[in-house]
Amino acid sequence: MSNNFGRIIVLLLICGSLSGLRAQVNNNIIPKDNSPFSRLGLGDLARPFSAAQSGMGGVGIAIIESAFDNPGNPASLAYLQNASFESALNVVNSDWESNSGNTNSLWTGNIQYLSLAFPMSNPINLALENRRPDFSWGMSLNLRPYTTVGYDIEVNSTVEEFGDYTNTLKGTGGTYQLNWANGWRYKNLSAGLRTTYYFGKITNSRRVSLDDLSLFAHATEFLDEYSVSGFQFEGGLQYVIKIDKEEVSANSNAPRRRVILGATGSNTADFNTVVSRFYTRDNLGLRPFDRDTLLDIRDQRLTGTLPMSYGFGVTYENINKLKISAEYEASNWSEYRNEAKPDQLFNSYRAALGIEYIPNINSFTGGMARWSYRIGAFTGTDPRSFNGTQLETYGVSLGFGVPIITARQAVSYVHIALEAGQVRAGDILQNNYLQATLGFSLNDNTWFFKRKFN
């Protein structure tokens, strides 16, 4: 039986017999999560949003942030006004439900990202020198998950010739992305470039045993491990249309309204894998120490391809008061290839709407009048399919941004976001989840500050 045919059999077994879905305990492979969907492709795609964006449905393509990094579009780095170190962690409750009525609930949590962003010139210096240059430049470095793999599933089935048999499926690991991004602005147009390095390791295991003949028949175990490495590039553009330009020139207190147009795109990128396969057969009933090696491949070098993606968005903003942003993003996952673990994926999309409102950012009494209140919604498709049905995603979010003035008068932020959503494969299997995100943005406006002495 070929490797590809064996994987097809596994997928059919998962799709055709979800009634036996339940958690397992294994001494060798202990996943941190239990998501059946993560067996497909490179795993569950991680959320490429900041904590602030999570409260607005994940919008970011046409968002300009001056106080912290916006991973949705590298072009927005050109508007940074201070150095910002960011981190976020989340807690997720997932409720899995199959069409047979079986349910499984699980709590998980993890660090979402680490990020450092800074302008290449200090705005305090520019203000002291009474300069407003047409050009600006910002840069960021961040580390975040790209995909996560975690599942521990037992599928029970019956064949007439052999009776009951069990497929035990386990997987763990994932991939990460290290990003270096730059954004440049000239007048109202900004452009950005993000260079991403992918790396990580994924382990997939399958054990097949005959339950009615467990004392006499051999059980077969298939262990596949592969590491991933590769580069990809993403470009971004943002253009600002000022609505109240003449009013602001005449009155500095006039509302500063603008429309922001944004677009992003990434290239089709090749990646490399280093693969190890170890297939064995044993009989733990009559001969517990008897084990035959069926296949042993180590450090096999193969290749794969990540898809191109593109997106565009539009934002209406009354600066420091109101943001309303909508965006659409698509990825051509039908281009995906992975010789280490072939899977057929499908093109996907994501549409999102987000709103942010600040009652009074200049409130002397402080308190909640200076908070940012966020709300958002999104819908889309996942590139993976289950039993011939492509996965769909839906969700709504709510968030808050709490400003904190530090000793140096730089405003830092605490971001809180709540999201309720669903990932589903038609009526076959669905995951209803609730996620809470807590993020910190620690800012410093003395970065590159030139001190002068009289």
N, C-alpha and C positions, 0 to 999 in steps of 0.2 A: 504494500500500500504506500503510495507516494506521500510526501509531507503535505502537499497541497490538498490531496484528497482527505487526509486525516483531519486537517483543519475544517474542511467543509462538513465532515461528519460531526465534529464537535459543535459547530454552529447550529446544525440541524437539530442536534440533541438538546441544545439550550433552548432553541425556539419552540421545539415540539413538546417539551415536558417541563414547564415551569412549576408544576405542582410540587416538585421535590426541592424547591429552593429553600435552603436554610444555611445558617452560618456553620463553619467548621473550625476546628482547632488543629493546627499543624505546628510541629516543633521547628520545622525548617523554614517555612514561608508563613509569615504572620503579617497580612496586609493591615494598613492603618484604616482602610475604608472597605466598604463592601458594595461596589457599584458594578452590576453585571455588564453595563454598557462599556466599562473601561477595558474589557477584553478586546474590543474592536479598535482598529487603527492604532494610534499611538497612545490611546487612553482618553480620559475625559479632558477636554480643553479647559485650561484654567482661565480665570477671568482677568483680562488685561487692563483692569481699571484701577484708578486710585480710590482711596476711601471716600473722597469727596464725590467722585463720579458715581460710585456705587449707589449713593442716595438719589441720583438723578437718572436712573435707568441705564447708566453706563455711557452717556453721551460725552463726546470729547473732540470730535473731528473739527467742529467750528467753535470750540470754547477757547477763550484766552484767559489764562491764569497768571497773575503777576506775583503771587505770593508762594506758589508751589508748582511742582512739575505736573504737566498734563500728558500722560502717556498716550492719549488718543491721537495726538498730532505733534510731531517734533517741531513743526513750524512755530508753535506757541512758546517755545523756549526763548525766542527773541524778545518776549515781553516781560521776562523775569526782572523783578526789582530787588531781590535779596537772595542770598544763599539759603537753601532749604534742604534739610535732611528729613526724610520721611520713612515711616514704617507703619505696617498695619497687620493686624491679625484678625481671624474670623472664627466663628463657631457656627456649625451647621447641623441642623436636625433633618435627617432624610427619612421619609416614610415611603417604602417601596410597596407597591400593590400590584398583583398580577390578576389576570382575568379569571383565575380560579378562586379568587378571594383570599389568597394567602398574603400576609403583610409582614414586613420586617422594618423595624425602626432602629436608627443608628445615629449617635452623636459623634461628630468629628470636629477637629479644629487645627489650624495651622497658621504660620506666618505667611502673609500674602506677598510682601515685597520689601526690599530695602532700596532706597533711592537717595541720590545726592544730586541736586541741581543748583546752578549758580549763573549769574550774569557775568560776562567777561569784562564789564566795566561797572564801577560802583555808581549808583544813581545819586548818592550824596555828593560825590566829587563833581558830578555834572551840575547839580543844583548850586553848589558853592561857586563854581566857575561860570554860572549863568549860561550853561550850554544845553541846547536841546537838539542833539544830533539826529540826522535822518537815518543813521545806521545804528543797529544794535545787534548783539550776539549773545546767545545763551547756550549752556552745555549741561548735559546730565549723564549720570551713570546709574544703572539700576540692575538689580538681580531679582527675578521672579520665576515662579513655576510656569512651564508651558503646557505640559500635560501631566496627569496623575493616573496611576494604575493601582487599583486595589479591589480585589474581589475574592470571595471564598464561597464557592457554590457547590452543592451536591445535587446531581440530576439523576433520579431513579427512573429506569425504563425496564421494559420487558420484551423479550423476543421468544418466539415459540420454541426454538431449538434449545435454548440455554436457560430460559427462565429469567429471573430478575438480574439486572446488572446495574452498576453504579459508575457514573462519571464524576470524579471529584476535580473541580477546576479551581485553580488558585493563581493569583498574580499579584505582583507588587512592583514598586519603583515609579519611574516617571522621567520626564525631561525638564530641563530648565533653560532659561534664556538670560544671557548677560548682554545688556544693551548699552551702547554708547551713542548718544544723540546730540546733534547740534541744530540750532535754529538761528537764522539770520533775517533781519528786517531792514528794508529800505522804504522809508515813508510808510505807505499803507499796505505794502505787500511783504509777506514773510514766507520763507521757504525753510524746510528742515530735512535732515537726513538722519536716519537711525540705522546703525549697524548692529545686527543681532548674531550672537554666537550661541548655538544650541548644543547642549550636552546632556548626558544622562544615561541611565541603564534601566532596562525593563526585563522582568522575569515572568514567564508564563509556564504553568505546570498543568498537566492533565494525567490523571490516574484512572484506569479502567479496570474494574474488578467484577467477577461473576459472583453474585451473592449466594445463589443456591448451590454453587460448586466451589465455594471458597476454600474448602479443604483440599481439593484436587486440582483446580485450575490455576494457572498462573495469572497474576495481575500485571498489567503493563503500565509503565509510567513514562511520560514524555516531558522532558525539561528543556525549555528554550530560553536562552539568555542572550540579549544583545545590547550593546552600547551605541549611542547616537552622537554624532558630531557634525556640525556644518554651519555655514554662514548664510544670512539673508539680509537684504537691504529694503528699507521702506522710506519713501519720500512723502513730503507733505507740503501743502500750500494753504495760506490763509490770506484773505483780502478784506480789509476793513472799509466800510462805507459809512462815513460820518453823517448823521442826520442833522444835528444842530450846530454845525460848524460856525456859522455866522453869529448865532445867539451866544455861544460860549466865548467867542472873541470879544463880544461886547459886554458880557456879564459872566464872570468866572463862577458864579453860583447857579448858573442855568443848568438844567438837566443835560447830561452828556449821553446822548443816545447814539447807537450805532448798530449796523447790521454786519455780521461776520459771515463770510463764505469760506468753507473749508473743503479740502479734498486730500485723500491719501491713496497710496498705492504701493504694493510690494512686488518684487520679482518672483518668478518661479526659481526655486533654489534646490540644488542637489545637496544631499547629505551622505555621510559614510556610516557604515555600521560594522561592528566587530562581533561575530556571532559564535556562540557555543551551544551545541546540542548534545544532550546525554539521555538516551532512551534505554530503559532497562526492563527486565521481566523477572518476577520473583514469585515464590510460593511461600507465604507466611504461615500457611496452615500446617502442612506436613514437613516442610523443609524451611524453617525460618531464616537460615543463613545461606540459602541458595539464591543467587542472583546472577542473571545473565545480562551481559551488555549487548544491546542490539545496535546501537549507534553511538559513536563518541567523536564529535567534531569540535575542534577548539580553534579559536582565533581566525575564523573564516571571515574574509573581508568582502562585504557586499555594499550596494549603494541604494539610494532612494531619492525621491523628489518631493519637495514641499510645494504647495500650490501658490499661485499669485493671488492677491486680493486687492480690492479697491473699495473706496467709500467716499461719500460726500455728505456735507451737512450745512445747515444754516442756523444762525442764532440772531435773535433780537435781544439787545442788551441796553438797559438803562444802567450805566456803570454804578456799581456799589448799591444797587437797588433791586434790579430784576433781570433775570436771564430766562429766555425761553428758547430751547434748542431742540432741533429734530435732525436725525441722521439716518443714513442707510449704508450698510456695508455688505459686501458679497465676497465669497472666496470660491475659487474654482477647484474644489477638492476632487473633482473627477480626474485631475492631473496627478493626484497623489500616487506614488509608487514606493514600495518597500520590499526589496528582495528578501529581507530577513523574515518578514511576516506579511505576506500578500493579503490585502483586503481591498474590496471595492468600496470606495467612498463616493459621495455625491456632492454636487455644488450646494453651498449653503448661503444663507443671508441672515441679516439681523437688522431690524428697524427699531428705533428707540426715540422716546420723547422725554425731555427733562425740563424742570422748572426750578429756579432758585430765587428766593425772595429774602431781602434784608430790610426789616422795618425802618431802622435809623442807625446807620453805621457811625454817625457822629454824636450819638446820644451821650450826654454828660453823665447820666445816671448809670450808664453801662447796662449790665444785666442782659436780659433776653432780647432787648431791642436791637442789639448789635449782632445777634446770632444770624447765621444763614440757615434758612429753612428750605429743604429740598424735597422734591417728589418726582417720580418717574415711572415709566412703563416701557416694556419692550416685548417683542415677539420675533420669532425666527425659526430657522431649521438648523439641525445639527448634521454634519456630513455623514454620520454613520446611519446604518439601517438595521432593523431588527425584524426578522421573519418577513423580509420584503417591504417593510414599512419604514420610511425615513423618520428619524427622531424630530420632534417639534419641541420648541421651548416657548414659555410664556412667563411673565412676571411683572410685579409692581414693586416699587421701592419707596422708602421714606428716609430722610436723612437730616442731620443737623451739623453745622459747623460752629464751633465755640471758639471765639478769639481769646487769646491769652497774651497780655502785654508783659514782656520780660523786662529785666533790669536795664537793658540797653534800648528800651523803647521799640524794639522790633516785635511785631505781632506774630505770635505762633498760633497754631490751631490744633484743636482736638476735633476729629471727625467721627460721627456716629452714623451708621447706616443699617437699616433693616430691610430685608428683601424676602418676599414670598413668591415662589414660582413653581413651575412644573416642567419636567422633562418627560416626554411620553412617546411610546411607540404605538400609536393608535389606541386600541382598547386592550392590547396584549400585556403591556407592562408600563408602569408610570412611577415617577419619583416626585412626590410632593415635598418640597423642602422649605425651610425657614432659615435664613442666614442673618447673623448679626456681625457687623464689622466695626472695629475700633481702630482708628488711625491717628497718628501723631505727625504733625508738621512743625519741626523746630527751625525757626528762621533767624537769620543774622544779617543785619544790614551793614556790617563793617567789613565784609568780604571785599578785598582789593581796595580798601579805603586808604587814601594817601593822607597821612598826617602832616600838617604844616605848622611851623613854629615862627612866630613873629619876633 
